[in-house]
Amino acid sequence: MKKKCYRIILDEHAGYEVQIWRIWFPFWVQKHHVGHINTFSTIVHAKAWIEKGCPKESTKIVVYKTCK
């Protein structure tokens, strides 16, 4: 069973935002982390943030989605 999924959507600031979905809270929410801004100018930077593990802890279009 997948514990969490990430997706990249268009945002209204730099361009892209990472959202997270968890089994215990089954809604897409913006991924937050103290000291990190969750807005990226390119999909490549947003994907790199997800692949790095995202530091531990709408009418929007899904651009990229991955589940781990």
CORNORCOR-V935322 format. One record per helix or strand of 3 or more residues. SS is the DSSP state (2 for helix, 1 for strand). FROM is the first residue (numbers start at 1). LEN is the number of residues. If there is no record, write none. Layout:
# CORNORCOR-V935322
ss->[SS | SS]
from->[FROM | FROM]
len->[LEN | LEN]
This chain:
# CORNORCOR-V935322
ss->[1 | 1 | 1 | 2 | 1]
from->[4 | 16 | 25 | 43 | 62]
len->[7 | 7 | 6 | 9 | 6]
